[in-house]
């Protein structure tokens, strides 16, 4: 079987392509405007923290109504599809995906769901295999596209594996990785499976590189590849990968774990730079110490600066041992202190392990075994480096108290003690017994031969250690000693040379994944207009671009995360400060991958997110908006969203949503206009005019102004009844609660029209005990009766979960000043 790997990088030669958003700006119909209100309300319901099945059901019904009112809008179906997946409603998921494909044939997620639905229709193994193979051949595969076909091939491979068909499993798994190298699941499965069965270091490395390219942000994949390279002495390649892993860990966790620092230091040391390896450990210790002291300063302000400065984060025993070995190698002034800290690190490690007393017998046995092993390794390392013999014996006794030492282990220590005492004959005699089976004994034997003056024999021993175990402390120590003997640091493994060359051929973009994320992935955002009018679509266009020279998949656990976060800053024209608007999560998982230099464009209507309230119910005030978007976001320690690994952010320039100055002249002109032509021609303006009708003239307002307001109110009530049903239903969704509109509400309450009555239920009812539910139970439309029951159950569920604010608060008026006992109408 041929392993396909780095040739996939040639995809950077593909032409630039884009997934374009719709540029149409056709005016919305009342039905579409009403659908937006249902969509916004459904998103609000599904966003409740204590989500219940009743609330999910309500959200589904609201989204169904949105799609009924505006069946050509793919955003309604995408949201419905997301909720169907959340609710584990397979029927609804398949139905939504099929409908979405009609509107947007380029939606790869919907295409994959639709293909899986066709396969799920078959019950037997042979029928399902035939369905898969039909989809993965000829024109069907071309229609699906490589990204979708790859995921189907992967699923088919798993199906064969469950049946024990190894050859077919291997065939389809290979097919999945070839069709789409960015398919992380397939790449991970291939790396895990073939590493077990392919005895080829080079091929194994290629598989791990494929996994790295499938997700260059995956810390685990980076460290597995780095460890593999280190184990085979490819220090230069390992150093490059560990540098990437270190950057990734810092972005992910704000610090690098000790075990990763240890491996990175070994790779750098193996590459011939022990001074830099030592500095990396020193800087790591300083960073951890500073993090501890900052935390202590916050939690324990009573401590003095000197007391905080004396606090030190313990390193792991392994990292402490590497630091001590480097200190000895560099003849550092504090090498004795560093050797002693191996014992301190081991004691602190043991203390942490023994803090938990509630262990069963098996867990306690595993813990004791780990303590014995760590103590034994620490004792031997200290002995080799010339540490305090009393501490060495103490650690040995600690290990012996938990596990009896083997004859080999006892001889190792006897031989090394003899070596330290200068008894070379005894040391060689004891250590030689275990040369073939114990690498530590062989190292001691090599050191004894060197002291005795047998440089050639010592060099052979050191070389055998380097070739056998190049990736641990013993192997790299032996490499240093061999370099001293030979006077140069040569290459002792053709395999290591080949692996280093393979890693060197990776694109430079890999190195910038964490340090320069925008060079691989970027997001841009811009409003389609600089000024909007209240109630119209407030559209911001987003562009997510893959700048990497290899494809990147999109998904929850992919290098391009499928969820963006949008943060809005809204400044009311009448407010003194910026309004607090909750962050908005927006899903972009309509694509399974982005090819090199490919851009995914999509438009977001801000009316359907957390700005729905200010935009709908502050219709007279006007807003100035800025929207910041983050792709690949993480949460900081304070809970604030920020770019994570390969994350990028962008903020729009300011743009406005215009309000209305409430003047007598405007009210008089509108009154005359709607007398002459009615409100149908400008429903948005009629809604603003209706909101202004709720103003109570001040106590000192002239009678002419009072009469004007009365005329406006009467006209709003009268003219609203002449609107088309969808327009009346939309008006119910956006009007503030006021006695002025009670005749409008009463008409809706008693209407037999489905659209109008459901709008009243959705946007006006807050109380599960509202008598409207009795009226709904007798409605002539069974869908209304079902919807009312779902709504009432959701309201009851929300009340039981203490989610009393189920919907956006629409009872308050907007704030064009202070609406109350004063004259706010300008003449």
C-alpha positions in Angstrom: 0.0 0.0 0.0 1.4 3.4 -0.9 1.3 6.1 1.8 0.1 9.4 0.3 1.5 12.4 2.1 3.4 15.6 1.3 2.3 15.6 -2.3 -1.0 17.0 -1.0 0.8 20.3 -0.5 0.6 20.9 -4.2 -3.0 22.0 -3.7 -1.6 25.5 -3.2 -1.4 25.7 -7.0 -5.2 25.5 -7.2 -6.9 28.7 -8.3 -8.4 31.1 -5.8 -12.1 30.5 -5.2 -14.7 32.0 -3.1 -18.0 31.1 -1.5 -20.0 34.2 -2.2 -22.9 35.7 -0.2 -26.0 36.9 -1.8 -25.8 40.6 -2.8 -29.6 41.0 -3.4 -31.2 44.0 -1.6 -34.8 43.4 -2.5 -37.3 45.0 -0.1 -38.7 42.6 2.4 -42.3 41.5 2.3 -44.4 41.7 5.5 -44.3 37.9 5.6 -40.5 38.0 5.5 -40.4 40.7 8.2 -42.6 38.6 10.4 -40.4 35.5 9.8 -37.4 37.5 11.1 -39.2 38.1 14.3 -39.9 34.4 14.7 -36.3 33.6 13.9 -35.0 36.1 16.5 -37.4 34.8 19.1 -36.5 31.2 18.5 -32.8 32.0 18.9 -33.5 33.7 22.1 -35.4 30.7 23.4 -32.7 28.2 22.4 -30.1 30.4 24.0 -31.6 30.1 27.5 -29.0 28.7 29.9 -31.2 26.1 31.5 -32.6 24.7 28.3 -35.4 22.2 28.7 -37.1 19.9 26.1 -40.1 22.1 26.2 -38.1 25.2 25.2 -36.4 23.2 22.5 -39.8 22.2 21.1 -41.0 25.8 21.2 -37.9 26.9 19.3 -38.5 24.3 16.7 -42.2 25.4 16.2 -41.1 29.1 15.9 -38.5 28.1 13.3 -41.1 26.1 11.4 -43.3 29.2 11.3 -40.4 31.3 10.1 -39.7 28.9 7.2 -43.4 28.8 6.4 -43.5 32.5 6.1 -40.3 32.9 4.2 -39.5 29.5 2.6 -36.7 31.0 0.4 -34.5 32.1 3.3 -31.7 29.5 4.0 -30.9 31.1 7.4 -34.2 29.9 8.8 -33.5 26.4 7.6 -29.9 26.4 8.9 -31.1 27.4 12.3 -33.8 24.8 12.2 -31.1 22.2 11.2 -28.9 23.3 14.2 -31.8 22.9 16.6 -32.8 19.6 15.1 -29.3 18.3 15.7 -29.4 19.6 19.2 -32.7 17.9 19.9 -31.5 14.7 18.3 -34.5 14.8 15.9 -33.3 12.8 13.0 -36.4 13.2 11.0 -36.4 17.0 11.3 -32.6 17.1 10.7 -33.0 15.1 7.4 -36.0 17.2 6.4 -34.2 20.5 7.0 -31.1 19.4 5.2 -33.0 18.3 2.2 -34.9 21.6 2.0 -31.7 23.6 2.6 -30.0 21.8 -0.3 -32.7 23.1 -2.6 -31.9 26.7 -1.6 -28.2 26.3 -1.3 -26.7 23.3 -3.2 -23.2 24.4 -2.0 -24.0 23.7 1.6 -21.6 20.7 2.3 -22.9 19.9 5.7 -26.5 19.6 4.4 -25.2 17.5 1.5 -23.5 15.1 3.9 -26.6 14.9 6.1 -28.7 14.2 3.1 -26.4 11.5 1.8 -26.3 9.8 5.3 -30.1 9.9 5.3 -30.2 8.0 2.0 -27.8 5.4 3.5 -29.7 5.1 6.8 -32.8 4.1 4.8 -31.1 0.7 4.3 -31.1 -1.7 7.3 -28.8 -4.6 6.3 -25.0 -4.5 6.1 -24.9 -5.4 2.4 -27.5 -2.9 1.5 -25.7 -0.1 3.3 -22.4 -1.0 1.8 -24.0 -0.9 -1.7 -25.5 2.5 -0.9 -22.1 3.8 0.2 -20.4 2.4 -2.9 -23.0 3.9 -5.2 -22.6 7.3 -3.7 -18.8 7.0 -3.9 -18.6 6.1 -7.5 -18.9 8.0 -10.8 -21.1 11.0 -11.2 -22.5 10.6 -7.7 -19.1 11.2 -6.2 -18.5 14.2 -8.4 -21.8 15.6 -7.3 -21.0 15.2 -3.6 -17.5 16.7 -3.9 -14.3 15.4 -2.4 -15.0 16.8 1.1 -18.3 15.0 1.5 -17.1 11.9 -0.3 -14.1 11.6 2.1 -16.4 11.6 5.2 -18.6 9.0 3.6 -15.6 6.8 2.7 -14.4 7.1 6.3 -17.8 6.0 7.6 -17.8 3.1 5.2 -14.3 2.1 6.5 -15.7 2.0 10.1 -18.6 -0.1 8.9 -16.2 -2.6 7.4 -14.1 -2.6 10.5 -17.1 -3.4 12.7 -17.7 -6.4 10.4 -14.0 -7.5 10.6 -13.3 -6.8 6.9 -9.7 -5.5 7.3 -8.9 -5.2 3.6 -12.0 -3.1 2.9 -11.4 -1.1 6.0 -7.8 -0.2 4.9 -9.0 0.5 1.3 -11.8 3.0 2.3 -9.7 4.6 5.1 -7.0 5.3 2.5 -9.6 6.6 0.1 -10.9 8.9 2.8 -7.5 10.4 3.4 -6.7 10.8 -0.3 -10.0 12.4 -1.1 -9.6 15.0 1.6 -6.3 15.3 3.5 -8.0 17.8 5.8 -10.4 15.2 7.1 -9.0 15.0 10.6 -10.9 12.0 11.7 -9.6 9.9 8.8 -6.1 11.2 9.3 -6.1 10.4 13.0 -7.5 6.9 12.4 -4.9 6.3 9.6 -2.1 7.4 11.9 -3.2 5.3 14.8 -4.0 2.2 12.7 -1.1 2.1 10.3 1.5 2.9 13.0 0.5 -0.4 14.6 0.8 -2.5 11.5 3.4 -0.7 9.3 7.0 -1.3 10.4 8.4 1.7 8.5 9.6 4.7 10.4 9.5 6.9 7.4 5.9 5.9 6.5 4.9 6.4 10.2 6.3 9.9 10.1 4.4 10.7 6.9 1.1 9.6 8.6 1.8 11.8 11.6 2.6 14.7 9.2 -0.7 14.1 7.5 -2.4 14.4 10.9 -0.5 17.6 11.6 -1.6 19.1 8.3 -5.2 18.0 8.9 -5.2 20.0 12.1 -2.1 22.2 12.7 -3.7 23.6 15.9 -4.0 20.2 17.6 -1.5 20.1 20.5 -1.7 16.4 21.0 -0.9 15.7 17.3 2.0 18.1 17.5 3.5 16.4 20.6 3.0 12.9 19.2 4.9 13.8 16.1 7.6 15.6 18.2 8.0 12.6 20.4 8.3 10.2 17.4 11.0 12.4 15.9 12.9 12.7 19.2 12.7 8.9 19.7 14.5 8.4 16.4 17.1 11.1 17.0 15.7 13.6 14.5 16.5 16.4 16.8 16.3 19.3 14.3 12.9 18.2 13.1 11.7 17.5 16.7 12.9 21.0 17.8 10.8 22.6 15.1 7.7 20.6 16.0 8.1 21.2 19.7 8.6 24.9 19.1 5.1 24.9 17.4 3.7 22.8 20.3 5.1 25.3 22.8 3.5 28.2 21.0 0.2 26.3 20.8 0.3 25.5 24.5 1.0 29.1 25.5 -2.0 30.3 23.5 -4.2 27.5 24.8 -3.2 27.5 28.5 -1.0 30.6 29.0 1.9 28.2 29.9 3.7 25.1 28.6 3.4 21.9 30.6 6.6 20.5 32.2 6.6 17.4 30.0 6.5 19.4 26.8 9.3 21.7 28.1 11.3 18.6 29.0 11.0 17.1 25.5 11.7 20.4 23.8 14.8 20.9 25.9 16.1 17.4 25.0 15.5 18.1 21.3 17.4 21.4 21.5 20.2 19.8 23.5 20.3 16.9 21.0 20.6 19.4 18.2 23.8 20.7 19.8 22.7 23.7 21.9 22.6 22.8 25.6 22.9 26.5 26.6 19.6 27.4 24.9 18.0 24.2 26.3 19.0 25.3 29.8 17.6 28.8 29.2 14.3 27.5 28.1 13.9 25.5 31.3 15.0 28.6 33.3 12.6 30.8 31.6 9.8 28.3 32.0 10.5 28.2 35.8 10.5 32.0 35.9 7.1 32.2 34.1 5.5 29.6 36.4 6.9 31.4 39.4 5.5 34.7 38.3 2.1 33.2 37.6 2.1 31.8 41.1 3.2 35.1 42.7 0.6 37.1 40.8 -2.2 34.7 42.0 -0.9 34.8 45.6 -0.8 38.6 45.5 -4.4 38.6 44.6 -5.5 36.0 47.1 -3.1 36.8 49.9 -2.5 40.5 50.0 -1.1 40.2 53.5 2.1 38.6 52.3 5.2 40.8 51.9 7.0 41.1 48.5 9.9 39.1 50.0 7.6 36.3 51.0 6.0 36.1 47.6 9.5 36.2 45.9 10.5 33.1 47.8 7.6 31.1 46.4 8.7 28.7 43.7 6.6 26.3 41.5 8.1 22.8 41.7 9.1 21.3 38.4 8.3 17.8 37.5 11.0 15.2 38.5 11.8 14.6 34.9 12.3 18.3 34.1 14.3 18.8 37.3 16.6 16.0 36.2 17.1 17.4 32.7 17.9 20.9 34.2 20.4 19.3 36.6 22.1 17.4 33.8 22.3 20.5 31.7 23.8 22.4 34.6 26.5 19.7 35.0 27.1 19.7 31.3 27.5 23.5 31.2 29.5 23.5 34.5 26.9 25.9 35.9 27.8 27.6 39.2 24.5 26.4 40.7 24.8 22.8 39.5 24.9 21.4 43.1 21.7 23.2 43.9 20.0 22.0 40.7 21.0 18.4 41.5 19.6 18.7 45.0 16.3 20.0 43.5 15.8 16.6 41.8 15.2 15.2 45.3 12.9 18.2 46.2 10.9 17.8 43.0 10.5 14.1 43.7 9.3 14.7 47.3 6.8 17.2 46.1 5.6 14.9 43.4 5.2 12.1 46.0 3.4 14.4 48.3 0.8 15.3 45.7 0.2 11.7 44.9 -0.3 10.7 48.5 -2.8 13.6 49.3 -5.7 11.4 48.1 -6.4 8.7 50.8 -9.7 7.6 49.2 -8.2 5.0 46.9 -9.2 1.4 46.3 -6.6 -1.4 46.4 -5.9 -1.3 42.7 -5.5 2.5 42.6 -3.2 2.4 45.7 -1.1 -0.3 44.1 -0.7 1.8 40.9 0.2 4.9 42.9 2.8 3.0 44.9 4.3 1.6 41.7 4.6 5.1 40.3 6.2 6.5 43.4 8.7 3.7 43.5 9.6 4.2 39.8 10.0 8.0 40.2 12.1 7.6 43.3 14.3 5.0 41.7 14.9 7.2 38.6 15.6 10.3 40.8 18.1 8.3 42.9 20.0 7.0 39.9 20.1 10.5 38.2 21.4 12.1 41.3 24.0 9.4 41.7 25.2 9.8 38.0 25.4 13.6 38.4 27.4 13.5 41.6 24.6 14.3 44.0 24.4 13.8 47.7 24.7 10.1 48.5 22.6 10.4 51.6 19.7 11.7 49.5 20.3 9.0 47.0 20.0 6.3 49.7 16.9 7.9 51.1 15.2 7.8 47.7 16.3 4.2 47.2 14.9 3.2 50.5 11.6 5.0 49.6 11.5 2.9 46.4 12.4 -0.3 48.2 9.7 0.3 50.8 7.0 0.1 48.0 8.6 -2.4 45.6 11.5 -4.8 45.9 14.3 -3.8 43.6 15.4 -6.3 41.0 18.9 -7.7 40.9 19.6 -5.6 37.8 18.5 -2.4 39.6 20.6 -3.2 42.7 23.6 -4.0 40.6 23.2 -0.7 38.7 23.5 1.3 41.9 26.4 -0.8 43.2 28.2 -0.3 39.9 27.7 3.4 39.8 28.7 3.8 43.4 31.9 2.0 42.7 32.5 4.3 39.7 32.0 7.3 42.0 34.4 5.8 44.5 37.0 5.3 41.9 36.9 1.5 42.0 36.9 1.0 38.2 37.4 -2.7 38.3 34.5 -3.3 40.6 32.3 -0.9 38.5 33.1 -2.6 35.2 32.6 -6.0 36.6 29.1 -5.2 38.1 27.8 -3.0 35.3 29.0 -5.4 32.5 26.5 -8.0 33.7 23.6 -6.0 32.6 25.0 -4.2 29.6 22.6 -5.7 27.1 19.4 -5.2 29.1 20.0 -2.0 31.0 20.9 1.2 29.3 21.9 2.9 32.6 24.4 0.2 33.3 25.8 0.5 29.8 26.2 4.3 30.3 28.1 3.6 33.6 30.3 1.1 31.8 31.1 3.6 29.0 32.0 6.2 31.7 34.2 3.7 33.5 36.0 2.8 30.2 36.6 6.5 29.5 38.1 7.1 33.0 40.3 4.0 32.5 41.5 5.5 29.3 39.8 3.1 26.9 38.5 5.9 24.6 37.7 3.6 21.7 35.8 1.2 23.8 34.0 4.0 25.5 33.1 5.6 22.2 31.6 2.3 21.0 29.5 2.1 24.1 28.3 5.7 23.8 27.5 5.2 20.1 25.4 2.1 20.9 23.4 4.1 23.5 22.8 6.9 21.0 21.6 4.5 18.4 19.4 2.5 20.7 17.8 5.3 22.8 18.5 8.7 21.1 15.4 10.4 22.5 15.9 10.3 26.3 18.3 12.0 28.8 20.7 9.0 28.8 20.9 8.9 25.0 21.6 12.7 24.6 24.1 12.6 27.5 25.9 9.8 25.6 25.7 11.9 22.4 27.4 14.7 24.1 30.2 12.5 25.5 30.6 10.9 22.0 30.9 14.4 20.5 33.6 15.3 23.0 35.5 12.1 22.1 35.3 12.6 18.3 35.7 16.4 18.3 32.6 16.9 16.2 28.9 16.3 16.3 28.3 14.0 13.4 25.1 12.2 12.2 24.9 8.7 13.6 21.6 7.7 11.9 20.5 7.9 8.3 16.9 7.5 9.5 17.3 10.7 11.5 18.7 12.5 8.5 15.7 11.4 6.4 13.2 12.4 9.1 14.8 15.8 9.5 14.7 16.4 5.7 11.0 15.4 5.7 10.2 17.9 8.5 12.2 20.6 6.7 10.0 20.2 3.6 6.9 21.2 5.6 5.7 24.7 4.5 6.9 27.6 6.6 3.2 28.4 7.4 3.2 25.6 9.9 5.6 27.6 12.2 3.2 30.5 12.3 0.1 28.7 13.4 0.2 30.1 16.9 2.7 33.0 16.6 1.2 34.6 13.4 -2.3 33.2 13.2 -3.6 35.8 10.8 -1.1 34.7 8.2 -3.0 31.4 8.0 -6.6 32.3 8.8 -8.3 35.7 8.8 -11.7 37.2 9.2 -12.9 40.5 7.8 -16.3 42.2 8.5 -18.0 45.2 7.0 -21.6 46.5 7.0 -23.1 46.5 3.6 -24.3 50.1 4.2 -23.0 52.9 6.4 -26.6 53.9 7.4 -29.6 51.8 8.0 -33.2 52.5 8.8 -35.0 51.0 11.7 -36.6 47.6 11.0 -34.8 46.9 7.7 -32.1 44.2 7.5 -29.0 45.3 9.3 -26.6 43.3 7.3 -22.9 42.8 8.0 -20.8 40.7 5.6 -18.1 38.4 7.0 -15.2 36.8 5.1 -13.2 33.9 6.5 -10.1 33.2 4.4 -7.7 30.2 4.5 -4.3 31.7 3.7 -2.5 28.4 4.4 -1.0 26.4 1.5 -3.0 23.4 2.4 -6.7 22.8 3.0 -8.3 23.4 6.4 -11.4 21.6 7.6 -14.3 23.3 9.4 -15.9 21.9 12.5 -16.3 21.8 16.2 -12.9 20.0 16.6 -11.2 21.3 13.4 -8.5 23.9 12.7 -11.3 26.3 11.6 -13.8 26.1 14.4 -17.4 26.2 13.2 -18.5 28.8 15.6 -17.6 32.5 15.4 -18.3 34.9 18.2 -19.7 38.3 17.4 -19.5 41.2 20.0 -21.5 44.3 19.4 -21.1 47.8 20.8 -24.3 49.7 20.6 -24.5 53.4 21.4 -27.9 55.0 21.6 -28.3 58.5 20.3 -29.8 59.5 23.6 -27.7 57.4 26.0 -24.5 58.5 27.7 -22.7 55.2 27.6 -22.4 52.1 25.4 -25.1 49.5 25.9 -24.1 46.1 27.1 -25.0 43.5 24.5 -24.3 39.8 25.1 -21.9 38.1 22.7 -23.4 36.3 19.8 -22.3 32.8 18.6 -22.7 32.3 14.9 -22.2 29.0 13.2 -20.4 28.8 9.8 -20.5 25.0 9.4 -22.1 25.2 6.0 -18.6 24.1 4.7 -16.6 21.1 5.6 -13.3 22.6 4.5 -11.7 25.7 2.9 -9.1 25.1 0.2 -5.9 27.2 0.1 -6.7 30.9 -0.4 -10.5 30.1 -0.4 -12.8 32.6 1.2 -16.1 31.8 2.8 -18.4 34.8 2.6 -21.7 35.1 4.4 -24.1 37.8 5.6 -25.5 38.2 9.1 -28.6 40.1 9.8 -28.0 41.7 13.2 -31.8 41.8 13.8 -31.8 38.1 14.6 -29.2 38.1 17.4 -28.8 39.9 20.8 -29.3 43.3 19.1 -32.8 42.3 18.3 -34.2 44.1 21.3 -32.4 47.4 20.8 -33.0 47.4 17.1 -36.7 46.5 17.4 -37.8 48.3 20.6 -35.6 51.4 20.4 -36.9 52.2 17.0 -37.0 55.9 17.6 -33.7 56.5 19.3 -31.3 55.3 16.7 -28.0 53.5 17.3 -24.4 53.6 16.4 -23.0 50.2 16.1 -19.6 48.4 15.8 -19.3 44.6 15.5 -16.2 42.7 16.4 -15.9 39.1 15.1 -13.5 36.4 16.3 -12.8 33.2 14.5 -11.2 30.4 16.5 -12.0 32.1 19.8 -11.2 31.0 23.3 -12.2 32.4 26.7 -9.6 34.1 28.8 -9.3 33.4 32.6 -11.7 36.3 33.1 -14.3 34.7 30.7 -13.8 37.2 27.9 -13.6 35.9 24.3 -10.3 36.3 22.6 -8.5 34.8 19.6 -7.2 31.3 20.4 -4.8 29.1 18.4 -4.9 30.3 14.8 -7.5 32.8 15.9 -8.2 36.1 14.2 -10.4 39.1 14.9 -11.7 42.1 13.2 -14.0 45.0 14.0 -16.2 46.9 11.6 -16.1 50.7 11.2 -19.0 52.4 13.0 -22.3 52.4 11.2 -25.7 53.8 12.1 -29.3 52.8 12.4 -31.2 56.0 12.1 -34.0 56.8 14.5 -36.7 59.5 14.3 -36.9 63.0 15.9 -40.4 63.2 17.3 -41.6 66.6 16.1 -45.1 68.0 15.6 -44.2 68.6 12.0 -43.3 64.9 11.4 -46.4 63.7 13.2 -48.6 66.0 11.1 -46.9 65.0 7.8 -47.3 61.3 8.6 -50.9 61.8 9.7 -51.7 63.4 6.4 -49.7 60.9 4.4 -51.4 57.8 5.9 -54.8 59.5 5.5 -54.1 59.8 1.8 -52.3 56.6 0.9 -52.6 54.3 3.9 -49.7 52.5 5.7 -49.1 49.7 3.2 -46.5 51.6 1.1 -44.1 52.2 4.1 -44.8 49.7 6.9 -41.5 50.6 8.6 -42.5 54.3 8.9 -46.0 53.4 10.0 -44.4 51.3 12.8 -42.3 54.2 14.0 -45.3 56.5 13.8 -47.2 53.9 15.9 -44.5 53.9 18.6 -44.7 57.7 18.7 -48.4 57.4 19.4 -47.6 56.1 22.9 -46.1 59.4 24.0 -47.9 61.2 26.7 -47.7 64.9 26.1 -46.3 66.9 29.1 -48.6 68.6 31.5 -47.7 72.0 29.9 -48.3 70.8 26.3 -50.6 73.0 24.2 -54.0 71.7 23.4 -53.1 71.5 19.7 -50.4 69.0 20.4 -52.7 66.9 22.6 -55.2 66.8 19.8 -52.5 65.8 17.4 -51.5 62.8 19.6 -55.2 61.8 19.9 -55.5 61.9 16.1 -52.4 59.8 15.6 -53.6 57.2 18.1 -57.0 56.9 16.4 -55.4 56.6 13.0 -52.9 53.9 14.1 -55.7 51.8 15.5 -58.0 52.3 12.5 -55.4 52.0 9.8 -53.7 48.9 11.3 -56.9 46.9 10.7 -56.6 47.7 6.9 -53.1 46.2 6.7 -52.6 42.7 5.1 -52.7 40.0 7.7 -48.9 39.4 7.7 -48.3 43.1 8.2 -50.7 43.2 11.1 -49.0 40.2 12.6 -45.6 41.9 12.2 -46.9 45.0 13.9 -47.9 42.9 16.9 -44.3 41.7 17.2 -42.7 45.2 17.3 -45.1 47.4 19.1 -44.4 48.3 22.7 -47.1 47.3 25.2 -49.4 50.2 25.8 -53.1 50.8 26.4 -53.0 52.8 23.2 -52.8 49.6 21.2 -55.3 47.6 23.2 -57.9 47.6 20.3 -55.2 46.2 18.0 -54.3 43.5 20.5 -58.0 42.7 21.1 -58.6 42.1 17.4 -55.7 39.7 17.3 -56.9 37.9 20.5 -60.2 37.2 18.9 -59.1 36.5 15.4 -59.7 33.2 13.7 -56.8 33.9 11.3 -53.9 31.6 12.0 -51.1 34.0 11.3 -52.5 36.9 13.3 -53.5 34.7 16.3 -50.2 32.9 16.5 -48.3 36.2 16.3 -50.3 37.4 19.3 -49.5 34.2 21.2 -45.8 34.4 20.4 -45.1 38.1 20.9 -47.7 39.3 23.5 -48.3 36.4 25.9 -46.0 36.0 28.9 -48.1 34.2 31.5 -49.0 30.5 31.4 -52.3 31.3 33.1 -53.4 33.7 30.5 -57.0 33.0 29.4 -55.8 33.2 25.8 -54.7 29.6 26.1 -58.3 28.6 26.7 -59.3 30.5 23.6 -56.4 28.9 21.7 -57.5 25.4 22.7 -60.8 26.0 20.8 -59.2 27.7 17.7 -60.4 26.4 14.4 -56.9 25.6 13.2 -55.3 22.4 14.8 -51.8 23.8 14.2 -52.6 26.8 16.4 -54.0 24.5 19.1 -50.7 22.5 19.0 -48.5 25.6 19.0 -50.4 27.1 21.9 -49.9 23.9 23.9 -46.2 23.9 23.1 -45.9 27.6 24.1 -47.7 27.1 27.4 -45.5 24.1 28.3 -42.4 26.1 27.5 -43.5 29.1 29.6 -44.3 26.8 32.5 -40.9 25.1 32.1 -39.1 28.5 32.0 -40.9 29.5 35.2 -39.9 26.3 36.9 -36.3 26.9 35.8 -36.4 30.5 37.1 -36.1 31.8 33.5 -38.9 34.3 34.0 -37.6 36.5 31.2 -38.4 34.0 28.5 -38.7 36.6 25.7 -37.2 39.9 25.0 -38.8 42.6 27.2 -41.1 44.6 25.0 -43.2 46.3 27.6 -40.9 49.3 28.0 -41.0 52.2 25.5 -37.9 53.3 23.7 -35.9 56.1 25.2 -35.9 59.2 23.0 -35.3 61.2 26.2 -37.5 60.6 29.2 -41.0 59.6 28.2 -43.2 60.8 31.0 -44.8 63.9 32.5 -43.1 66.4 30.2 -43.3 67.6 26.7 -41.0 65.5 24.5 -42.5 66.5 21.2 -40.5 69.2 19.5 -42.3 71.8 17.6 
